[in-house]
């Protein structure tokens, strides 16, 4: 993965909140997490907390699928540490993980703006934090992983997640393209919010539930972006990504595998129970990411179609 040194970075939609305190292990969270509520405790992964996603969907999507009028706390009132102030170019992104995060957001913004045209609406922000934070969907701790809150249209990310949870607890890969895959997945949830797909979510558990379909579609959207990342131009005509390698795509596939419901259930010491799935199996997540990457087609990502799963 390499960024175009000539690309100019826009930090207006990325900010850092610093260290804060979040909610309890299964308390009010944002919608669309890449892992189904895996919680660190006692030195390992403690089960698959299905109730977490239920709270997410009922609080942030509403029992009838519509968005509520507001959350318990407006995350937009939080401060900014100026963590990304020095991120000005693709050259900075090649040297700094923080600036790379900005570059990925910029690329996602450019790609989906081109893909959706007049239907596109930018996310409010990508907010990083440490420990915990307040969001439009309630309190969140780092234990829940990256997530999208549709109430305030913000993606939240504790950057320690990739080492502390994904790699050490879930056995996921440690690589440069892992975080971009996760951010692209969460951005996919924002696109679902823009397109009204979140209103289709009525069932929260099971191998063919609406929740699983929502998550697999976000993986497919991430694949779409990855396919086009090196050709997507910003407003000045510069691409943000100079190159992506086969190894980068393999890292995304390995990350998708690690956060499959069946893999998380196995690592928690329990039996694989598809009736508790909320995000899809490892193979499903890989298959749908690959579908997006292979086709680059929005229609091909219709996981809600009859027979899609």
Secondary structure, 3 states (H helix, E strand, C coil): CEECCCCECCCCCEEEEEECCCCCCCCCCCECCCCCCCCEECCEECCCCHHHHHHHHHHHHCCCCCCCCCCCCCHHHCCCCCCCCCCCEHHHHHHCHHHHHHHHHHHHHHHHHHHHHHHCCCCCEEEEEECEEEECCEEEEHHHCCEEECCCCEEEEECCHHHHHHHCCCCCCCCHHHHHHHHHHHHHHHHHHHHCHHHHCCCCCCCCCHHHHHHHHHHHHHHHHHHHCCCCECCCCCECEEECCHHHHHHHHHHHHHCCHHHHHHHCCCCCCHHHCCCCCHHHHHHHHHHHHHHCCCHHHCCCCCCCC
